[in-house]
Amino acid sequence: MSLISEFMDYLQAERRYSPLTVRNYRRDIARFLEWLDTDEERFDPHTVDVDQIREWIIHRSETGRLNAASLNREVSSLRSLFRWLRQTKRLDKDIMQPILSMKTSHRLPTFVAESRMTNILEERNPECDDFSTERDTLIVLLLYTCGLRLAELIGINRDDFSEDYSSLRVYGKGDKARITPIMDFVREKLLRYLDIIDRQNICNCGEKALLLTLQGKRISRITVYRIVKNMLAEAGVQGKKSPHVLRHSFATHLLNGGADIREIQELLGHSSLQATQVYTHNSIAHLKKIYAKAHPREKARRK
């Protein structure tokens, strides 16, 4: 087995990275090996030095037309590889240590306005006996009311819920589990969806997945992305339309409603508070708009 294959096994078995993340690591490393004019079987980490890493970064920035965030992700893949080679004593030192990450612009998370989300939920709430309609609505509800990542949503099994369907066990990054509450109106939609699955015999093959195709198979990432994009577009949402936008909306709306940031951190499954603090910027922007509309000095200026 090649060193790269061993590293991929380490990422999946010990770090518990998702198959998609492991695939991205392999792709990033494969690009680097191709630039070195070698492959997984012939790769010798002893022949790589810091200058080559720097030359590769310049090459990728010039020919790949990558922004700083994308380039940092590729560098991070190499950083993890060479750190693992050092930890497993394949190398005497970590050659990536002198390599610094590029500075990235701090873009605020995109979110849907609370009033717009309320309209979306109210429009999609009436009872319906159509499987696809009920499933698509449930997808948006779970993403928005539970703050789920796309991979977390797709990975939900029907036995991940509590007996009364009032809570859900979510398996996040690194297979770390957390419990998220299910709101009453979401629980009603969930039970209606499960009833349709049984009555219409959607799943008769032992599939455990919650979200299914008409053929009774676990739904794909691409299908969920398309469903969310179409539903948000139909509702008149401008700008980016994706499952992660609903997760951002969940966090931003909770913070604007007075929720404690550490509680939001736990609900999102963030390992560090720093990852959650980005939503405070959205909250401050929201407060500035309220100030501009309501403060007497601002009102007097507009007269």
C-alpha positions, 0 to 999 in steps of 0.5 A: 500500500502506498503512503498516500493510501495509508494517509487516506485510511488514517483520515477516514478511520482515525480522524473520521473524515467524511468520504467527500473530505477524504476525496478532496484531500486525495485530489489536492495531493494528486495535483501536487504529485502530478506537478512533481512528475510522480504518482502515489506509488513512486512518491518519496517524501524525502525528495520534497523541500520547502522551496518546491512547496513554495514553487507549487503554491505560486504555480497553483495561484497563477495557473489555477486562478484560485482565491486565497481560501481555495489555495489555503485549502490545498495547502492544508491538505499538504500540511496534514500529509506532511504532519502525518509523515512526521508523526509516523516517523517517515520524515525527521521534520515537518517541511510545511512548518515554515509555510504560512497561510494566505490572508483571506477576506472576511466575508459575512455569511449569507442569510435569508431575512427572517420575514422571508423565511417566515413566508417560505415556511407558511407557504409550504406548510399546508398538508399535502399527500404528494411525497416529493412536495412533503419531502422537499418541504421537510428538507428546508425545515430541517436545514433551517430549524436545526442548523444542519450541514448538508452532509448531516442532513443526508446522513440522517437515519429514521432511528436517529430520532427520539421515540417521540420525534422531539429530538434528533441525534446529529452526526457532524464532522469527525462523527461527533454526535450532538442532540438538536430539538425538533420544533412541534410544527417540524415534528408534525411535518416529519410524522406526515412525511413518514406516514406517506412513506408507509402508505405509498410504500416508498421504501420496502427495501430496508433502507434506513435513510430519512430522506429518500428518492421515489425509488426508496434510496438515500437522497443525494447531495446534488438533489438536495442542493437543487431542491433548496436552490429552486425553493428559495428562488421560487420564494424570491430570495436573491443572491446565494441559494444553498443548504448552507445559507439556511444553516447561516440563517438559523444561526443569525436569526437565533443570535438576533433573537437573543440566544447565547452564542455558546448555545448556538455553538453547541447547536451548530456543532462547532468545535470552537467558539471562533467559528460561531463568532462570525455570526455576531457581525451579522447581528451587529449589521442588523442592529445598525439597520434598526438604529438607523430607522429608529434612533431620533437623531437619525429620524431628524436627519432624514426630515 
